[in-house]
Amino acid sequence: MNFYSRKLIYIFIIFFALFVNTLCANSSVQKGCATKDNNEEFILFIVDFSNSMTEKLHGTKKINMVLDTMQELLPKIPLSKRVGLRVYGHKGGYAVPGLACKASSLIVPMIKGSAPQIQSALFSLKPTGWTPITYSLKQAVNSDFAGVPGKKRIILLTDGGENCDESPCDYVMELTKTRQDIFIDVIAFNIYDREANNQLKCTALVTSGKFYSANTAAELMNSLQKSLNVQKEVQGVIITH
């Protein structure tokens, strides 16, 4: 390859790089684009308020275990993180399936310093309805994350699988064909149904998220801390091996 050929290749590479940078600058989310916004992660909790959360686990209602855990966890989230809250199953009941399967609401938008708002909102709701997981994910992707740049993480906390005749696994398999900027961590809280666990595990792993199984308050806290990358407060002697 002579000097002029190499020079033409270098010029092409430079112009291509400038083209990509311009394309990225004019688009909120582009696969492969590296912008300053991509360093910031937006986090959305999706919390289950279906009727089954009123059941007791180790003598305590599951919803109370979740609320107590969130109350302890939320103050540990750095104020610089943009965190929001969506819930499902908080209205509709079982009498009206059509309404129950769309009972999903964004309660707190993804903003900095949102912990007090999220905590207040959680304690104002009552479990009553169904488990529209797929519908909630669709709402999060198409509405809550609309125009949001960079990485987006959903932390789905549920005590059951989808019961609205949809498949979260099928949905995310289609989603990841066009979107690689959304990661879903799933915390399966006291779920022993194999099909439900398989669906939820697929939902996490297909999106390069993490799957956690929790059956106690301590495991629930540990799962949330790992998902948020929040360090535990440890007292005592640290032993290394």
N, C-alpha and C positions, 0 to 999 in steps of 0.2 A: 504494500500500500504506500503510495507516494505522499509527499507533504500536503499537496492540495486536497487529496482525498480525505486525509485525516482532519484537515481544517474544516472541510464541509461537514464531516460527522460531528465535530465539536460544536459547530454553529447550529446544526440541527438539534443537538441535545440541549443547548442553551435555550433555543426558541421553544422547544417542547416543555422545558421546565417552567419558562415564563408563562406559557399557555396554561399549564396545570395550576400554577399559583393564581392566575387570574380567574380560572374556573372555580377554584376553591373559594376565593374571596367573594365571589358573587353567588355562592350557594351555602345555605345553612348547614347542610349535611351532605358530604360527598365521600364515597368510599375511597380511602387512600389519601385523602386530603389531610394535611397537617397544619392546623391553625392554632393560634393561642387559645381559642375556646375549647379545643379538644382536650386540654389539660384539666378542665373542670368537669367534675362528674355530678350529674343531677340524679337525686335519689328519690324514689317514690315508694312509700310503704303501701301495700294493698293488704288490708286486714279483714279477716273473716268475722262477720257478725251474724252468721247464720244461726238458726235455732239450736243446732247441736252444740254450740259454744256454751249453752246454759247447763250442759251435763257436767257432772262432777268427776274430777280426777284427783285421786289421793285426798278426798274429802273436801275439795275446793272446786267451785265452778271454774271451768276452763277459761271463760272470759275474764274472771277475776285474776287468774294467774297471768294472763296476757297483760291486763291493765297494770298489775303490780310490777311486772317485768319492764314494761314500757316506761312506767313512771321512774324506775331506777335507771333505765338506759338513756332516755332522752337527754337529760342534762349532761351526759358525757359526750354527746355529739358536738364536734367543733362548730363554733358559730359561723365559720367560713363556708360550711357545707350547705348546699341548697337541698332542702328536704321537704317533701310534701306527703300528704295522706289521702288515699282513696280507700273507701270501705265498700263492702257488699253484704247483702243479707240483712241490712238494718231496717228494711221496710218491705211491705208486700205480703208477708206471711205465706201460708200454703194455700190460701183460699183462691188466689188469683195467680195462676202459673205465669201468664204473660207478663204481669207486673213484677212478680217475684224474680223472674229471669232477667229483668233489666234494673233491678234494685242495686245500682252501683253508682256511687257519687264521689266526685273529687271534693273533699272537705277542706283541705288546706293545700294551697298551691306550693310549688317548689321554690321556696325563698330561704334566704339566710336567717338564722336565728328563729326558726319556726317551732322549736321544741315546745314552748309553753302553749302555743296554739294547738299543736297536735295532741298534747296531753289533755287539754281542756276538751277538745272535740271527742276524743276516745271515751272519756268519762261521761259524756252527754248522750251516748248512743246505747241502744239495747238490742241484743241479738233476737231476731224474730223470723228471718226468712230462709231463702234457699242459698245455693252456692254457685252463682254465675261467674265462674272463674274466667272462662274464655271471653265472655262479654266484657268483663272488667279489663282484661289485657288489651282487647281491641280499643276500648275507650282510652286507656292509658297511652297506647301507641298513636292513635289517630287524633286525639284531642289534647290530652295532658302534655304530650311531648311535641305537639305541633310547633314548629319553628324553634325548637330547643336545640342548640348546637352541642357538639361534643358527645361524650359518653353518657349513656343513660342507664341507670340500674333500677330495676324493680325488685323489691323485697316482698315476696308473697308469703303471707303467714296464714295457713289454713288448717282446719282440723278435719277436712274431708275433701273428696274429689268432686269434680264437676257433676252437677245433677240437672243441668238444663239442656241436655241433648246436644252438647257440643264437645269438642275435644281440644283442650289446650295444646296437647302435643301436636296434633295435625295443624293447628293454627300457627305455631311457632316454626314448624317445618316449612310452611309457605312463607312466613315472614322473613326468615333468614335468607331466602333466595334474593331478596332485594335490600334487606337491612342487616348491617353488621354492627350497628352502633348501640344496640339495646341488649343488655344482659339481664337475665332473670334469675335471682336467687330464690329458692323455694324452701320454706321451713314447714315440713309436714309435722303437725302437732298432734300426737296421739292418733296416728292413722295406721291401722293394721290391715286394711283392705289392699290386697296385692295389686289389683287393677288401678286403683286410685294412686297408689304409690308409684306404679310404673308410669302412669300418665304425668304425674308431677315431676318425677325424676327426668323424664324425657323433656319436659318443658324447661327445666334448668339446664341440662347438659347440651341440648341442641343450640341454645343461645350462649354457650360458653359461660353459663352461670354455675352456681354451686347448689347442691341439694343437701339439706340437713334433716335429720329425723330427731324429734324431741318428744320425750315422754314425761319429763319433770320440769319444774320451774328452773332448776339449775341448767338443764340441757337447753331449755328455751333461751335463757340469757346467753349462754355460751354460743349458741347458733347465731343470735342477733349480733353479738359482739364480733364474731368472725366475719359475718356478712358486711358489717359496717367498718371493719378494721379498727374497732375501738378497743384499746387495751384494758384488760381487767386490772382492778386495784387489788394487788396481792400483798398480803401481810405475812410476815414470818421469814423463815430462812429459805433461800433459793438453792436448790441442790442441782448440780450439773453432773452429767454422766460422760 
